[in-house]
Amino acid sequence: MKNKIIFFILILFLTLSVSFLLFKNTGGEEEVIENKVEVKMPENINAIYLTSSYLTSEIRFQKIISLIEETEINAVVIDVKDFSGKIYLNIENEELNKYGALQSWVKMDEIVKKLNEKNIYTIARIAVFEDPILSNKNQSVALKDKQGNLWRTYAGAFWVDPNSKEVWDYNILVAKEASKIGFNEINFDYIRFPSDGALSNIDYSTHIKTKREVMIDFYSYLSDSLKNIIISADLFGLTTIIDDIGVGQNIEDASKYFNYVCPMVYPSHYAKGFDGFIDPSEYPYEIVFKSLSEGNKKIDNIRPWLQAFNLLGYEYKREQIQEQIQASKDALLDNYSGYMLWNSQNSYNIEDL
């Protein structure tokens, strides 16, 4: 009789324990994670960039699906936080929305789920240090000029201080929320000091470390905070060749902390006369090959951004895009892992891919 009572108590205890765990996992973070659709990382990630608002239209969404089904594209890079400082996540998070940055009208969780269900690799793009919303709403973390005013670029853009841990934590929180809803990778852009504007008038009087040291600290902090999440870093194309271009970026520094380093090797962005070419825009293969072959001597985890947009009177269609892709393969050799195509207007043609 005594043994039966003990056995009954044990069964009751186990039942209550299981019920408690099931109840605990029915809401919040755990529920979102359980509903994530697993997507196997492609051997080569061939991605196109898209703005978040573009995918809110069902017609445009289906157009992208058709493009992916008919080409080698297997991944998308979607703005989750762009250079306006807006955050395109339909979540409830007081810390991220205390400055009114959340754009909940974009049902990002539904977009990501539909993409993942089709086995499309999803990358969340986060623009970090150019952030007008955070700069204006929390001026304690904004870059200021030597007169004490908010500093801005020639185009009028406001920046936050790359040395601010509060800014680091804010963007890391965005990354974690994006990962929760199913993004397979987090891509960080604008991870540098400003490159245009009255740079000599920025007040760095409180900075003890160099720009490069600040960025290394940021990379390290980011990596430690986002363990088990695939992360990538966007760098200027010239970082494959020049060790210090004045904004804190160094390709070897970044390589240690990110799964992928993504130099933006757009031929149209190289100065006339670069490597002896009077107009680099006319030589997509040569410019990309030069940049990536030099980078490949330094690190082994490059996945470049390539040009899929027209600029300065030059059209980049099938020939120019395919030349860049081939140059990437020829330059990176065994380290080749794919590419990402940039077109800020979301304008991609099936015949070009």
C-alpha contacts under 8 A as a table, 3 or more apart, distances in Angstrom:
res1	aa1	res2	aa2	distance
1	M	4	K	5.16
1	M	5	I	6.46
2	K	5	I	5.24
2	K	6	I	6.40
3	N	6	I	5.15
3	N	7	F	6.13
4	K	7	F	5.04
4	K	8	F	6.10
5	I	8	F	5.05
5	I	9	I	6.23
6	I	9	I	5.15
6	I	10	L	6.26
7	F	10	L	5.15
7	F	11	I	6.29
8	F	11	I	5.19
8	F	12	L	6.18
9	I	12	L	5.07
9	I	13	F	6.10
10	L	13	F	5.08
10	L	14	L	6.21
11	I	14	L	5.21
11	I	15	T	6.16
12	L	15	T	5.14
12	L	16	L	6.20
13	F	16	L	5.24
13	F	17	S	6.12
14	L	17	S	5.05
14	L	18	V	6.22
15	T	18	V	5.31
15	T	19	S	6.18
16	L	19	S	5.04
16	L	20	F	6.09
17	S	20	F	5.14
17	S	21	L	6.36
18	V	21	L	5.20
18	V	22	L	6.20
19	S	22	L	5.15
19	S	23	F	6.10
20	F	23	F	5.09
20	F	24	K	6.05
21	L	24	K	4.98
21	L	25	N	6.26
22	L	25	N	5.29
22	L	26	T	6.52
23	F	26	T	5.44
24	K	27	G	7.14
25	N	28	G	7.91
25	N	30	E	5.51
25	N	31	E	6.29
26	T	30	E	7.06
26	T	31	E	5.74
27	G	30	E	6.25
27	G	31	E	5.17
27	G	32	V	7.96
28	G	31	E	5.69
28	G	32	V	6.75
29	E	32	V	5.36
29	E	33	I	6.33
29	E	180	K	7.26
30	E	33	I	5.20
30	E	34	E	6.17
31	E	34	E	5.17
31	E	35	N	6.35
32	V	35	N	5.24
32	V	36	K	6.50
32	V	180	K	6.36
32	V	181	I	6.25
33	I	36	K	5.32
33	I	180	K	5.92
33	I	181	I	7.13
33	I	182	G	7.64
36	K	113	K	7.35
36	K	180	K	7.91
36	K	181	I	6.79
36	K	182	G	5.32
37	V	113	K	6.81
37	V	116	N	5.93
37	V	117	E	6.38
37	V	182	G	6.89
38	E	116	N	7.24
39	V	116	N	6.20
39	V	119	N	5.53
39	V	120	I	7.12
39	V	121	Y	6.44
39	V	184	N	7.46
40	K	119	N	7.45
40	K	121	Y	7.66
41	M	45	I	7.68
41	M	121	Y	6.68
42	P	45	I	5.63
42	P	74	N	7.58
42	P	121	Y	7.59
43	E	337	S	6.78
44	N	336	Y	7.68
44	N	337	S	4.57
44	N	338	G	4.46
44	N	339	Y	7.83
45	I	73	I	7.87
45	I	74	N	6.56
45	I	75	A	6.28
45	I	121	Y	7.89
45	I	337	S	6.33
45	I	338	G	4.65
45	I	339	Y	6.26
45	I	340	M	7.68
46	N	72	E	6.84
46	N	73	I	4.94
46	N	74	N	5.55
46	N	75	A	5.79
46	N	338	G	5.24
46	N	339	Y	5.12
46	N	340	M	5.88
47	A	73	I	5.73
47	A	74	N	6.20
47	A	75	A	4.33
47	A	76	V	4.92
47	A	77	V	6.54
47	A	339	Y	6.31
47	A	340	M	4.48
47	A	341	L	6.13
48	I	73	I	7.28
48	I	75	A	6.69
48	I	76	V	5.05
48	I	77	V	6.04
48	I	340	M	5.56
48	I	341	L	4.77
48	I	342	W	6.40
48	I	343	N	7.88
49	Y	76	V	5.87
49	Y	77	V	4.59
49	Y	78	I	6.07
49	Y	340	M	7.16
49	Y	341	L	6.21
49	Y	342	W	5.46
49	Y	343	N	6.50
49	Y	344	S	7.37
49	Y	346	N	6.93
50	L	54	Y	6.79
50	L	55	L	7.72
50	L	76	V	6.91
50	L	77	V	5.99
50	L	78	I	5.00
50	L	79	D	6.80
50	L	343	N	7.83
50	L	344	S	7.28
50	L	345	Q	7.99
50	L	346	N	5.51
51	T	54	Y	5.46
51	T	55	L	7.30
51	T	78	I	5.65
51	T	79	D	5.29
51	T	344	S	7.47
51	T	346	N	7.06
52	S	55	L	5.75
52	S	56	T	7.13
52	S	78	I	5.79
52	S	79	D	5.36
52	S	80	V	6.88
52	S	88	Y	6.87
52	S	106	V	7.25
52	S	108	M	7.82
53	S	56	T	5.32
53	S	57	S	7.75
53	S	106	V	6.85
54	Y	57	S	6.37
54	Y	60	R	6.71
54	Y	61	F	7.57
54	Y	346	N	7.50
55	L	58	E	7.05
55	L	60	R	6.19
55	L	61	F	5.08
55	L	111	I	7.26
56	T	60	R	7.80
56	T	61	F	7.19
56	T	106	V	6.54
56	T	107	K	7.50
56	T	111	I	7.79
57	S	60	R	5.29
57	S	61	F	6.01
58	E	61	F	4.88
58	E	62	Q	6.11
59	I	62	Q	5.32
59	I	63	K	6.29
60	R	63	K	4.92
60	R	64	I	6.42
61	F	64	I	5.28
61	F	65	I	6.42
62	Q	65	I	4.89
62	Q	66	S	6.15
63	K	66	S	5.16
63	K	67	L	6.25
64	I	67	L	4.99
64	I	68	I	6.22
65	I	68	I	5.17
65	I	69	E	6.16
66	S	69	E	5.05
66	S	70	E	6.20
67	L	70	E	5.31
67	L	71	T	6.09
67	L	73	I	7.60
67	L	349	N	7.73
67	L	350	I	5.74
68	I	71	T	5.36
68	I	72	E	6.76
68	I	73	I	5.08
68	I	74	N	6.09
69	E	72	E	7.87
69	E	73	I	7.86
70	E	350	I	7.20
71	T	350	I	6.77
71	T	353	L	6.10
72	E	353	L	7.22
73	I	353	L	7.81
74	N	120	I	5.55
74	N	121	Y	6.35
75	A	120	I	5.34
75	A	121	Y	4.43
75	A	122	T	5.77
75	A	123	I	7.46
76	V	120	I	7.39
76	V	121	Y	6.50
76	V	122	T	5.30
76	V	123	I	6.05
77	V	122	T	6.27
77	V	123	I	4.58
77	V	124	A	5.85
77	V	125	R	6.25
77	V	340	M	7.99
78	I	122	T	7.54
78	I	123	I	6.20
78	I	124	A	5.23
78	I	125	R	5.69
79	D	82	D	5.82
79	D	88	Y	7.34
79	D	124	A	6.06
79	D	125	R	4.77
79	D	126	I	6.48
80	V	87	I	5.60
80	V	88	Y	4.92
80	V	89	L	6.80
80	V	124	A	5.70
80	V	125	R	5.58
80	V	126	I	5.77
80	V	178	A	7.50
81	K	84	S	7.79
81	K	85	G	6.09
81	K	86	K	5.54
81	K	87	I	4.46
81	K	88	Y	6.22
81	K	125	R	6.60
81	K	126	I	4.66
81	K	127	A	5.70
81	K	128	V	7.92
81	K	174	V	7.90
82	D	85	G	5.67
82	D	86	K	6.14
82	D	87	I	7.17
82	D	125	R	7.56
82	D	126	I	6.15
82	D	127	A	5.05
83	F	86	K	7.62
83	F	127	A	5.54
83	F	128	V	7.74
83	F	130	E	5.59
83	F	131	D	5.80
83	F	132	P	7.65
84	S	130	E	7.62
84	S	131	D	5.89
84	S	132	P	5.90
84	S	133	I	6.95
85	G	101	A	6.62
85	G	127	A	7.67
85	G	130	E	7.41
85	G	131	D	4.51
85	G	132	P	5.75
85	G	133	I	5.21
85	G	134	L	6.80
86	K	101	A	4.75
86	K	102	L	6.16
86	K	103	Q	6.68
86	K	133	I	7.29
87	I	101	A	5.51
87	I	102	L	4.74
87	I	103	Q	5.79
87	I	174	V	7.79
88	Y	102	L	6.04
88	Y	103	Q	4.87
88	Y	104	S	6.50
88	Y	106	V	6.03
88	Y	108	M	6.90
89	L	102	L	6.29
89	L	103	Q	6.11
89	L	104	S	5.59
89	L	106	V	6.53
89	L	107	K	6.91
89	L	108	M	5.59
89	L	109	D	7.49
89	L	178	A	7.54
90	N	102	L	7.29
90	N	103	Q	6.66
90	N	104	S	3.88
90	N	105	W	6.70
90	N	106	V	6.34
90	N	107	K	5.65
90	N	108	M	6.30
90	N	109	D	7.17
91	I	102	L	7.96
91	I	104	S	6.75
93	N	96	L	5.55
93	N	97	N	6.17
94	E	97	N	5.07
94	E	98	K	5.68
95	E	98	K	5.64
96	L	99	Y	7.19
96	L	100	G	7.85
96	L	101	A	6.80
96	L	102	L	6.86
96	L	170	Y	7.15
96	L	173	L	7.73
96	L	174	V	7.48
97	N	100	G	4.80
97	N	101	A	5.39
97	N	102	L	5.44
98	K	101	A	7.56
99	Y	133	I	7.05
99	Y	134	L	7.02
99	Y	137	K	6.09
101	A	133	I	6.90
103	Q	106	V	6.22
104	S	107	K	6.60
107	K	110	E	5.59
107	K	111	I	6.46
108	M	111	I	4.96
108	M	112	V	6.07
109	D	112	V	5.31
109	D	113	K	6.11
109	D	181	I	5.50
109	D	182	G	7.46
110	E	113	K	5.12
110	E	114	K	6.20
111	I	114	K	5.37
111	I	115	L	6.32
112	V	115	L	5.12
112	V	116	N	6.02
112	V	122	T	7.07
112	V	181	I	7.31
112	V	182	G	6.32
112	V	183	F	6.69
113	K	116	N	5.13
113	K	117	E	6.04
113	K	181	I	7.87
113	K	182	G	6.83
114	K	117	E	5.14
114	K	118	K	6.61
115	L	118	K	5.30
115	L	119	N	6.61
115	L	120	I	5.35
115	L	121	Y	7.60
115	L	122	T	7.34
116	N	119	N	4.79
116	N	120	I	5.17
116	N	121	Y	6.60
116	N	122	T	7.18
116	N	182	G	7.77
117	E	120	I	7.41
121	Y	183	F	7.95
121	Y	184	N	6.36
122	T	183	F	5.25
122	T	184	N	5.31
122	T	185	E	6.55
123	I	183	F	5.84
123	I	184	N	5.90
123	I	185	E	4.66
123	I	186	I	5.59
123	I	187	N	6.46
124	A	175	A	7.86
124	A	178	A	6.83
124	A	183	F	6.21
124	A	184	N	7.91
124	A	185	E	6.24
124	A	186	I	4.81
124	A	187	N	5.76
125	R	186	I	6.13
125	R	187	N	4.62
125	R	188	F	5.88
125	R	189	D	6.97
126	I	171	N	7.64
126	I	174	V	7.98
126	I	175	A	7.59
126	I	186	I	7.40
126	I	187	N	6.10
126	I	188	F	4.96
126	I	189	D	5.91
127	A	130	E	6.67
127	A	131	D	7.70
127	A	188	F	6.08
127	A	189	D	4.65
127	A	190	Y	5.27
127	A	191	I	7.50
128	V	131	D	6.87
128	V	171	N	6.52
128	V	188	F	6.79
128	V	189	D	6.18
128	V	190	Y	5.40
128	V	191	I	5.91
129	F	159	W	5.74
129	F	160	V	5.32
129	F	161	D	6.93
129	F	162	P	6.16
129	F	167	V	7.93
129	F	190	Y	5.71
129	F	191	I	6.15
129	F	192	R	7.03
129	F	193	F	7.64
130	E	157	A	7.18
130	E	158	F	6.20
130	E	159	W	4.41
130	E	160	V	6.31
130	E	190	Y	6.42
131	D	134	L	5.65
131	D	135	S	6.10
131	D	157	A	7.88
131	D	158	F	6.11
131	D	159	W	5.41
131	D	160	V	6.25
132	P	135	S	5.06
132	P	136	N	6.02
132	P	157	A	6.56
132	P	158	F	4.80
132	P	159	W	6.42
132	P	160	V	7.95
133	I	136	N	5.42
133	I	137	K	5.96
134	L	137	K	5.23
134	L	138	N	5.52
134	L	139	Q	7.50
134	L	141	V	7.81
134	L	142	A	7.53
134	L	160	V	7.16
135	S	138	N	5.55
135	S	139	Q	5.27
135	S	140	S	7.96
135	S	141	V	6.53
135	S	142	A	4.60
135	S	143	L	7.58
135	S	150	L	7.87
135	S	158	F	6.31
135	S	159	W	6.23
135	S	160	V	5.52
136	N	139	Q	5.56
136	N	142	A	7.44
136	N	158	F	7.94
138	N	141	V	6.14
138	N	142	A	7.07
139	Q	142	A	4.91
139	Q	150	L	7.67
141	V	160	V	5.68
141	V	161	D	5.76
141	V	164	S	6.38
141	V	166	E	7.53
141	V	167	V	7.09
142	A	150	L	6.74
142	A	151	W	7.90
142	A	158	F	7.72
142	A	159	W	6.08
142	A	160	V	4.08
142	A	161	D	5.43
143	L	150	L	6.17
143	L	151	W	5.66
143	L	158	F	7.64
143	L	159	W	5.72
143	L	160	V	5.15
143	L	161	D	5.04
143	L	202	I	7.02
143	L	203	D	7.28
144	K	147	Q	7.75
144	K	148	G	5.69
144	K	149	N	5.33
144	K	150	L	4.38
144	K	151	W	4.50
144	K	202	I	5.95
144	K	203	D	5.78
145	D	148	G	5.43
145	D	149	N	5.50
145	D	150	L	6.19
145	D	151	W	4.98
145	D	201	N	5.34
145	D	202	I	4.42
145	D	203	D	5.09
146	K	149	N	7.48
146	K	201	N	5.72
146	K	202	I	6.02
146	K	203	D	4.96
150	L	158	F	7.28
151	W	158	F	6.36
151	W	159	W	7.25
151	W	202	I	6.69
152	R	155	A	7.64
152	R	156	G	5.23
152	R	157	A	5.09
152	R	158	F	4.67
152	R	159	W	6.75
152	R	197	G	6.88
153	T	156	G	5.01
153	T	157	A	5.15
153	T	158	F	6.77
153	T	194	P	7.78
153	T	196	D	5.88
153	T	197	G	4.19
153	T	198	A	7.02
154	Y	157	A	7.46
154	Y	196	D	6.68
154	Y	197	G	4.65
154	Y	198	A	7.48
155	A	197	G	7.88
159	W	194	P	7.63
160	V	164	S	7.89
160	V	167	V	7.36
161	D	164	S	5.51
161	D	167	V	7.56
162	P	167	V	7.48
162	P	168	W	7.96
162	P	191	I	7.82
162	P	192	R	7.03
162	P	193	F	6.60
162	P	214	V	7.26
162	P	215	M	7.53
163	N	207	H	7.56
163	N	214	V	6.02
163	N	215	M	7.99
163	N	218	F	7.87
164	S	167	V	5.28
164	S	168	W	6.51
165	K	168	W	4.81
165	K	169	D	6.17
166	E	169	D	5.21
166	E	170	Y	6.21
167	V	170	Y	5.05
167	V	171	N	6.40
168	W	171	N	5.46
168	W	172	I	6.15
168	W	218	F	7.19
168	W	222	L	7.54
169	D	172	I	4.97
169	D	173	L	6.10
170	Y	173	L	5.27
170	Y	174	V	6.62
171	N	174	V	4.97
171	N	175	A	6.31
172	I	175	A	4.94
172	I	176	K	6.22
172	I	222	L	6.95
172	I	225	S	7.32
172	I	226	L	7.60
173	L	176	K	5.10
173	L	177	E	6.23
174	V	177	E	5.23
174	V	178	A	6.20
175	A	178	A	5.11
175	A	179	S	6.19
175	A	186	I	6.41
176	K	179	S	5.07
176	K	180	K	6.21
176	K	226	L	7.48
177	E	180	K	5.07
177	E	181	I	6.70
178	A	181	I	5.55
178	A	182	G	6.84
178	A	183	F	5.91
178	A	186	I	7.81
179	S	182	G	5.33
179	S	183	F	4.89
179	S	184	N	6.79
179	S	185	E	7.37
179	S	186	I	7.49
179	S	229	I	7.57
180	K	183	F	7.31
183	F	186	I	7.24
184	N	229	I	7.78
184	N	230	I	7.01
185	E	229	I	6.68
185	E	230	I	4.84
185	E	231	I	5.65
185	E	232	S	7.53
186	I	229	I	7.54
186	I	230	I	6.35
186	I	231	I	4.83
186	I	232	S	6.33
187	N	231	I	5.76
187	N	232	S	4.67
187	N	233	A	5.83
187	N	234	D	7.26
188	F	191	I	6.68
188	F	231	I	7.60
188	F	232	S	6.19
188	F	233	A	5.00
188	F	234	D	6.07
189	D	233	A	6.36
189	D	234	D	4.98
189	D	235	L	7.44
190	Y	234	D	7.29
190	Y	235	L	7.97
191	I	215	M	7.66
191	I	233	A	7.71
191	I	234	D	7.39
191	I	235	L	7.66
191	I	249	Q	7.91
192	R	215	M	7.01
192	R	247	V	5.48
192	R	248	G	5.79
192	R	249	Q	6.23
193	F	211	K	7.27
193	F	247	V	4.66
193	F	248	G	6.33
194	P	197	G	7.76
194	P	199	L	7.41
194	P	247	V	6.45
195	S	199	L	7.44
195	S	246	G	7.80
195	S	247	V	6.40
196	D	199	L	6.63
198	A	201	N	5.58
198	A	202	I	7.25
199	L	202	I	5.60
203	D	206	T	7.93
204	Y	207	H	5.38
207	H	210	T	7.64
209	K	213	E	5.82
209	K	214	V	6.18
210	T	213	E	5.13
210	T	214	V	6.22
210	T	248	G	7.81
211	K	214	V	5.11
211	K	215	M	6.32
211	K	246	G	7.76
211	K	247	V	6.59
211	K	248	G	4.50
212	R	215	M	5.17
212	R	216	I	6.26
212	R	247	V	7.50
212	R	248	G	3.93
212	R	249	Q	6.27
212	R	250	N	7.28
213	E	216	I	5.07
213	E	217	D	6.26
213	E	248	G	7.45
214	V	217	D	5.17
214	V	218	F	6.27
214	V	248	G	7.40
215	M	218	F	4.90
215	M	219	Y	6.07
215	M	248	G	5.92
215	M	249	Q	6.96
216	I	219	Y	5.06
216	I	220	S	6.13
216	I	253	D	6.43
216	I	254	A	7.34
217	D	220	S	5.20
217	D	221	Y	6.09
218	F	221	Y	5.11
218	F	222	L	5.98
219	Y	222	L	5.13
219	Y	223	S	6.13
219	Y	254	A	6.70
219	Y	257	Y	6.01
219	Y	258	F	7.87
220	S	223	S	5.17
220	S	224	D	6.17
220	S	257	Y	6.19
221	Y	224	D	5.20
221	Y	225	S	6.09
222	L	225	S	5.16
222	L	226	L	6.18
223	S	226	L	5.33
223	S	227	K	6.30
223	S	231	I	7.97
223	S	257	Y	5.78
223	S	258	F	7.07
224	D	227	K	5.84
226	L	229	I	5.58
230	I	258	F	7.79
230	I	259	N	6.19
231	I	258	F	5.54
231	I	259	N	5.61
231	I	260	Y	6.84
232	S	258	F	5.29
232	S	259	N	5.70
232	S	260	Y	4.60
232	S	261	V	5.66
232	S	262	C	6.92
233	A	254	A	7.26
233	A	258	F	6.54
233	A	260	Y	6.51
233	A	261	V	5.00
233	A	262	C	5.69
234	D	261	V	6.37
234	D	262	C	4.69
234	D	263	P	5.73
234	D	264	M	6.95
235	L	239	T	6.86
235	L	249	Q	6.85
235	L	251	I	7.48
235	L	261	V	7.31
235	L	262	C	6.01
235	L	263	P	4.63
235	L	264	M	6.24
236	F	239	T	5.74
236	F	249	Q	7.85
236	F	263	P	5.44
236	F	264	M	5.38
236	F	265	V	7.38
237	G	240	T	6.16
237	G	263	P	4.69
237	G	264	M	4.57
237	G	265	V	4.47
237	G	266	Y	7.31
237	G	291	S	7.11
238	L	241	I	5.46
238	L	242	I	5.86
238	L	245	I	7.54
238	L	263	P	7.88
238	L	265	V	7.64
238	L	291	S	7.33
239	T	242	I	5.10
239	T	243	D	6.07
239	T	244	D	7.25
239	T	245	I	7.04
239	T	249	Q	6.96
239	T	250	N	5.96
239	T	251	I	5.71
239	T	263	P	7.28
239	T	295	G	7.92
240	T	243	D	7.64
240	T	251	I	6.35
240	T	263	P	7.30
240	T	291	S	5.88
240	T	292	L	6.69
240	T	294	E	5.96
240	T	295	G	4.29
240	T	298	K	7.98
241	I	291	S	6.62
241	I	294	E	6.01
241	I	295	G	6.58
242	I	245	I	6.39
243	D	249	Q	8.00
243	D	250	N	5.63
243	D	251	I	7.43
244	D	247	V	7.53
244	D	248	G	6.94
244	D	249	Q	6.70
244	D	250	N	6.21
245	I	248	G	7.29
245	I	249	Q	7.09
246	G	249	Q	7.58
249	Q	253	D	7.77
249	Q	254	A	7.69
250	N	253	D	5.35
250	N	254	A	6.43
251	I	254	A	5.23
251	I	255	S	6.10
251	I	261	V	7.38
251	I	295	G	7.84
251	I	298	K	7.99
251	I	299	I	7.71
252	E	255	S	5.08
252	E	256	K	6.86
252	E	298	K	6.60
252	E	299	I	6.36
253	D	256	K	5.90
253	D	257	Y	7.57
254	A	257	Y	5.61
254	A	258	F	6.24
254	A	261	V	6.86
255	S	258	F	5.60
255	S	259	N	7.40
255	S	260	Y	7.13
255	S	261	V	6.09
255	S	299	I	6.60
255	S	301	N	6.86
258	F	261	V	6.49
259	N	301	N	6.84
260	Y	301	N	5.22
260	Y	302	I	5.73
260	Y	303	R	6.11
261	V	301	N	6.09
261	V	302	I	4.88
261	V	303	R	6.03
261	V	304	P	7.49
262	C	302	I	5.83
262	C	303	R	4.99
262	C	304	P	4.57
262	C	305	W	6.03
263	P	302	I	7.46
263	P	303	R	7.38
263	P	304	P	5.15
263	P	305	W	6.04
264	M	304	P	6.14
264	M	305	W	4.66
264	M	306	L	6.52
265	V	269	H	7.67
265	V	287	I	7.73
265	V	288	V	6.01
265	V	291	S	6.90
265	V	304	P	6.81
265	V	305	W	6.18
265	V	306	L	6.01
265	V	307	Q	7.52
266	Y	269	H	5.50
266	Y	270	Y	7.31
266	Y	288	V	7.53
266	Y	305	W	7.33
266	Y	306	L	5.64
266	Y	307	Q	4.95
267	P	270	Y	5.65
267	P	280	P	5.56
267	P	281	S	5.03
267	P	282	E	7.95
267	P	283	Y	7.19
267	P	284	P	5.69
267	P	287	I	5.91
267	P	288	V	6.94
267	P	307	Q	7.22
268	S	271	A	7.97
268	S	280	P	6.28
268	S	281	S	4.57
268	S	311	L	6.76
268	S	312	L	7.72
269	H	281	S	7.93
270	Y	274	F	6.47
270	Y	280	P	6.24
270	Y	281	S	7.84
271	A	274	F	5.63
271	A	279	D	7.70
271	A	280	P	7.20
272	K	277	F	6.70
272	K	278	I	5.22
272	K	279	D	5.02
272	K	280	P	6.28
273	G	276	G	4.96
273	G	277	F	4.78
273	G	278	I	4.55
273	G	279	D	6.54
273	G	280	P	7.38
274	F	277	F	5.52
274	F	278	I	7.28
274	F	279	D	8.00
274	F	280	P	6.84
277	F	280	P	5.54
277	F	283	Y	7.89
279	D	282	E	5.93
279	D	283	Y	7.62
280	P	283	Y	5.33
280	P	284	P	7.18
280	P	287	I	6.62
281	S	284	P	6.33
281	S	314	Y	7.00
282	E	314	Y	7.80
283	Y	286	E	5.44
283	Y	287	I	6.09
284	P	287	I	5.47
284	P	288	V	6.14
284	P	320	Q	6.08
284	P	321	I	7.95
284	P	323	E	6.39
284	P	324	Q	5.77
285	Y	288	V	5.48
285	Y	289	F	5.94
285	Y	320	Q	7.68
285	Y	323	E	5.04
285	Y	324	Q	5.12
285	Y	326	Q	7.48
285	Y	327	A	5.31
286	E	289	F	5.14
286	E	290	K	6.00
286	E	327	A	7.35
287	I	290	K	5.24
287	I	291	S	6.17
288	V	291	S	5.20
288	V	292	L	5.99
288	V	324	Q	6.07
288	V	327	A	6.00
288	V	328	S	6.67
289	F	292	L	5.37
289	F	293	S	5.76
289	F	324	Q	7.79
289	F	327	A	4.85
289	F	328	S	6.21
289	F	330	D	7.14
289	F	331	A	5.37
290	K	293	S	5.42
290	K	294	E	6.23
290	K	331	A	7.64
291	S	294	E	5.45
291	S	295	G	6.30
292	L	295	G	4.83
292	L	296	N	5.89
292	L	328	S	6.66
292	L	331	A	5.68
292	L	332	L	6.52
293	S	296	N	5.01
293	S	297	K	6.58
293	S	331	A	4.51
293	S	332	L	6.17
294	E	297	K	5.41
294	E	298	K	7.16
295	G	298	K	5.33
295	G	299	I	6.33
295	G	302	I	7.70
296	N	299	I	5.36
296	N	300	D	5.90
296	N	302	I	7.33
296	N	331	A	7.26
296	N	332	L	5.84
296	N	335	N	7.77
297	K	300	D	7.85
299	I	302	I	7.16
300	D	335	N	5.73
301	N	335	N	6.67
301	N	337	S	7.93
302	I	332	L	7.86
302	I	335	N	7.46
302	I	336	Y	7.40
302	I	337	S	7.50
303	R	336	Y	7.25
303	R	337	S	6.06
303	R	338	G	5.86
303	R	339	Y	5.37
303	R	340	M	7.41
304	P	328	S	7.75
304	P	338	G	7.59
304	P	339	Y	5.17
304	P	340	M	6.22
305	W	339	Y	6.03
305	W	340	M	4.72
305	W	341	L	5.72
305	W	342	W	6.58
306	L	321	I	7.60
306	L	324	Q	6.75
306	L	325	I	7.75
306	L	339	Y	6.90
306	L	340	M	6.05
306	L	341	L	4.95
306	L	342	W	6.21
307	Q	316	Y	7.26
307	Q	321	I	6.92
307	Q	324	Q	7.94
307	Q	341	L	6.02
307	Q	342	W	5.62
307	Q	343	N	7.29
308	A	316	Y	5.76
308	A	317	K	7.04
308	A	321	I	6.34
308	A	341	L	5.78
308	A	342	W	5.44
308	A	343	N	5.41
308	A	348	Y	7.76
309	F	315	E	7.10
309	F	316	Y	5.75
309	F	342	W	6.93
309	F	343	N	5.16
309	F	344	S	7.75
310	N	313	G	6.93
310	N	314	Y	5.55
310	N	315	E	4.56
310	N	316	Y	5.44
311	L	314	Y	5.38
311	L	315	E	6.86
316	Y	319	E	7.47
316	Y	320	Q	5.28
316	Y	321	I	6.38
317	K	320	Q	5.62
317	K	321	I	5.97
317	K	352	D	5.77
318	R	321	I	5.23
318	R	322	Q	5.90
318	R	351	E	6.89
318	R	352	D	3.84
318	R	353	L	6.48
319	E	322	Q	5.33
319	E	323	E	6.07
319	E	352	D	7.57
320	Q	323	E	5.13
320	Q	324	Q	6.38
321	I	324	Q	5.26
321	I	325	I	6.40
321	I	352	D	7.18
321	I	353	L	7.62
322	Q	325	I	5.04
322	Q	326	Q	6.13
322	Q	352	D	7.82
322	Q	353	L	7.40
323	E	326	Q	5.15
323	E	327	A	6.03
324	Q	327	A	4.97
324	Q	328	S	6.17
325	I	328	S	5.09
325	I	329	K	6.46
325	I	339	Y	7.32
326	Q	329	K	5.13
326	Q	330	D	6.14
327	A	330	D	5.03
327	A	331	A	5.93
328	S	331	A	5.23
328	S	332	L	5.90
328	S	336	Y	7.13
328	S	339	Y	7.93
329	K	332	L	5.46
329	K	333	L	5.61
329	K	336	Y	5.77
330	D	333	L	5.53
332	L	335	N	5.17
332	L	336	Y	4.92
333	L	336	Y	5.54
343	N	346	N	5.49
343	N	347	S	6.31
343	N	348	Y	7.63
344	S	347	S	7.74
348	Y	352	D	7.51
349	N	352	D	5.41
349	N	353	L	6.96
350	I	353	L	5.49
